[in-house]
Amino acid sequence: MTEPLVIDPSHKADACVIWLHGLGADRYDFQPVASALQQRLDSTRFILPQAPTRPVSINGGWSMPSWYDIIALSPARAIDREQMEASAQAVIGLAEAQRDSGIDPARIFFAGFSQGGAVALHAAFLRWQGPLGGVIALSTYAPTFPEPLQLPASARQYPALCLHGTNDDVVPTAMGRAAHDSLLAAGVDVQWRDYPMGHEVLPEEVLDIGDWLAERLRRG
């Protein structure tokens, strides 16, 4: 697996955000966002992993960076579950390495855009054990959440921030809202923000993410 891009802060790292890119992108996609956030969060390390390159069924079988294969768009996005699990375990391995290096797991966050966000949600709420700082889910959905979503007490403690574009024609807003609503019904402290945008990231959104992270890191 390609080594992740690690962006170390100007001060000694005491927090970490593991941020997954979307389908067809790479580990450099969110480097500008991480660098912008780090100007404010100057003791937070950002780790940007790279998805494997593999065929994607809905894109005619063309190979591209993908955390998992999307087999069909309906019903509700049929995906390759084994690939999802492997990607989630890769995220967990990165988090465990940060924990073992001395960073309090309550100051480790999972974040992801689109497909990467689906992996972040799966890894955090269905696979991670123990404390976690929280989850940032950008323009994404939760294809592996059961209905209803039932979580152990530890996972209900992970705050989540769900952000989505009201004009998203790749991952419809309703899919993102459904993930938020599942977390809310399961007892998670989850916030929803939407923006007049498509399947993208806006500067205003990055500012809101910075506020959310800063607030949680202050509490920690």
Legacy VTK file of the C-alpha trace (Angstrom):
# vtk DataFile Version 3.0
C-alpha trace
ASCII
DATASET POLYDATA
POINTS 220 float
0.000 0.000 0.000
1.257 3.486 -0.844
2.592 5.358 2.163
0.220 8.042 3.441
1.070 11.711 3.207
1.914 12.957 6.712
1.696 16.681 7.395
3.322 17.457 10.720
2.408 20.617 12.625
4.686 23.473 13.622
4.481 22.363 17.263
4.788 18.908 18.771
1.786 16.864 17.665
-0.746 16.129 20.396
-3.701 15.427 18.090
-4.219 13.747 14.727
-6.746 13.786 11.889
-6.750 10.830 9.480
-8.398 12.168 6.311
-9.501 9.967 3.392
-9.935 11.292 -0.150
-12.792 10.455 -2.481
-13.128 8.110 -5.455
-10.592 8.752 -8.213
-8.562 11.251 -6.158
-5.309 10.734 -4.257
-3.600 11.500 -0.974
-2.656 14.997 -2.145
-6.261 16.010 -2.793
-6.854 17.408 0.692
-3.319 18.625 1.363
-4.369 22.295 0.890
-7.276 21.811 3.297
-5.053 20.135 5.886
-2.461 22.900 5.583
-5.155 25.563 5.978
-6.566 23.893 9.076
-3.090 23.452 10.523
-2.540 27.204 10.550
-5.112 27.257 13.321
-4.559 23.787 14.792
-0.792 24.099 15.140
-0.283 20.919 17.176
-2.448 18.642 15.020
-0.913 16.119 12.630
-2.793 15.277 9.433
-2.416 11.853 7.855
-3.728 11.524 4.296
-3.797 7.876 3.155
-3.872 6.727 -0.471
-6.574 4.336 -1.693
-5.509 1.324 -3.781
-6.001 1.530 -7.539
-8.612 -0.992 -8.641
-11.478 -1.474 -11.128
-14.707 0.348 -10.288
-17.818 -1.336 -11.643
-20.027 1.744 -11.976
-17.287 3.480 -13.973
-17.180 0.783 -16.615
-14.555 -1.252 -14.801
-11.875 1.414 -15.234
-9.150 1.285 -12.593
-8.758 4.277 -10.310
-7.984 5.022 -6.656
-10.897 3.529 -4.755
-11.472 2.551 -1.142
-13.984 -0.056 -2.344
-15.769 -1.080 -5.507
-19.218 0.394 -6.094
-21.071 -2.385 -7.864
-24.351 -0.545 -8.490
-25.940 2.805 -7.604
-29.149 1.171 -6.483
-30.491 -0.178 -4.307
-28.703 2.257 -1.955
-25.221 1.757 -3.419
-24.209 -1.893 -3.602
-20.554 -2.067 -2.552
-17.763 -4.604 -2.114
-17.931 -5.213 1.628
-14.589 -6.998 1.872
-12.824 -4.004 0.325
-14.676 -1.686 2.707
-13.473 -3.792 5.631
-9.884 -3.756 4.386
-9.960 0.029 4.013
-11.467 0.468 7.466
-8.782 -1.754 8.970
-6.111 0.361 7.253
-7.558 3.454 8.944
-7.654 1.670 12.279
-4.025 0.623 11.832
-3.012 4.235 11.255
-4.946 5.343 14.331
-3.411 2.611 16.472
0.067 3.687 15.355
-0.687 7.268 16.400
-2.056 6.071 19.720
1.004 3.922 20.296
3.255 6.902 19.494
1.738 8.749 22.447
-1.269 10.647 21.047
-4.354 10.295 23.221
-6.950 8.410 21.108
-9.552 10.908 22.357
-7.628 13.429 20.220
-7.606 11.293 17.059
-10.253 12.018 14.421
-11.394 10.141 11.329
-12.411 12.304 8.371
-13.303 11.591 4.781
-14.883 12.959 1.634
-17.485 10.973 -0.323
-16.248 7.361 -0.503
-13.573 8.203 2.050
-16.246 9.497 4.402
-18.149 6.225 4.141
-14.984 4.403 5.237
-14.469 6.866 8.100
-18.027 6.297 9.361
-17.688 2.526 9.080
-14.285 2.439 10.776
-15.320 4.697 13.644
-18.793 3.520 14.529
-18.704 -0.154 13.517
-15.069 -1.211 14.031
-13.040 1.103 16.318
-12.891 0.226 20.015
-12.113 2.684 22.789
-11.959 6.481 22.873
-11.938 8.562 19.686
-12.018 12.302 19.119
-14.792 12.110 16.543
-15.691 11.823 12.869
-15.955 14.388 10.067
-18.120 13.139 7.193
-18.023 15.308 4.060
-20.480 14.778 1.178
-20.869 11.144 2.080
-23.233 8.375 3.094
-23.249 5.248 5.259
-23.748 2.147 3.086
-22.866 -0.245 5.916
-25.053 1.177 8.689
-27.776 -1.300 9.689
-31.298 -0.025 10.272
-31.757 0.714 13.052
-28.169 1.556 13.986
-27.383 0.229 17.453
-24.083 1.266 18.988
-22.193 0.309 22.143
-21.910 3.002 24.782
-18.313 3.791 23.782
-19.235 4.552 20.145
-22.119 6.781 21.216
-19.489 9.047 22.756
-17.874 9.895 19.404
-19.107 13.278 18.167
-19.726 13.560 14.440
-19.983 16.405 11.950
-21.863 15.730 8.711
-21.441 18.283 5.910
-23.127 18.172 2.510
-23.935 20.210 -0.558
-27.578 20.933 -1.283
-26.854 20.561 -5.016
-24.799 17.359 -4.795
-25.601 15.213 -7.841
-23.038 12.510 -6.994
-24.075 11.634 -3.437
-27.602 13.041 -3.049
-28.176 15.166 0.030
-30.812 12.707 1.241
-28.153 9.978 1.546
-25.991 12.183 3.709
-28.967 13.200 5.796
-29.901 9.542 6.289
-26.437 8.828 7.739
-26.822 11.802 10.082
-30.295 10.693 11.146
-29.095 7.141 11.865
-26.358 8.482 14.140
-28.790 10.857 15.854
-31.298 8.061 16.500
-28.461 5.923 17.922
-27.644 8.596 20.510
-24.594 10.197 18.888
-23.807 13.905 19.326
-23.979 14.625 15.604
-24.267 17.969 13.807
-25.519 18.637 10.276
-24.325 21.471 8.012
-25.323 21.995 4.406
-24.021 24.439 1.840
-25.124 25.753 -1.577
-22.654 23.582 -3.472
-22.325 20.380 -5.455
-19.972 17.466 -4.745
-17.097 19.647 -3.572
-15.608 21.531 -0.635
-16.088 25.251 0.017
-13.870 27.588 2.084
-16.815 28.250 4.409
-17.053 24.522 5.055
-13.352 24.331 5.938
-13.808 27.186 8.414
-16.696 25.315 10.043
-14.575 22.166 10.282
-11.812 24.191 11.920
-14.267 25.582 14.485
-15.619 22.113 15.249
-12.161 20.576 15.644
-10.859 23.460 17.744
-13.813 23.206 20.113
-13.313 19.497 20.644
-9.569 19.790 21.085
-10.083 22.494 23.711
-12.390 20.155 25.610
-9.732 17.448 25.449
LINES 1 221
220 0 1 2 3 4 5 6 7 8 9 10 11 12 13 14 15 16 17 18 19 20 21 22 23 24 25 26 27 28 29 30 31 32 33 34 35 36 37 38 39 40 41 42 43 44 45 46 47 48 49 50 51 52 53 54 55 56 57 58 59 60 61 62 63 64 65 66 67 68 69 70 71 72 73 74 75 76 77 78 79 80 81 82 83 84 85 86 87 88 89 90 91 92 93 94 95 96 97 98 99 100 101 102 103 104 105 106 107 108 109 110 111 112 113 114 115 116 117 118 119 120 121 122 123 124 125 126 127 128 129 130 131 132 133 134 135 136 137 138 139 140 141 142 143 144 145 146 147 148 149 150 151 152 153 154 155 156 157 158 159 160 161 162 163 164 165 166 167 168 169 170 171 172 173 174 175 176 177 178 179 180 181 182 183 184 185 186 187 188 189 190 191 192 193 194 195 196 197 198 199 200 201 202 203 204 205 206 207 208 209 210 211 212 213 214 215 216 217 218 219
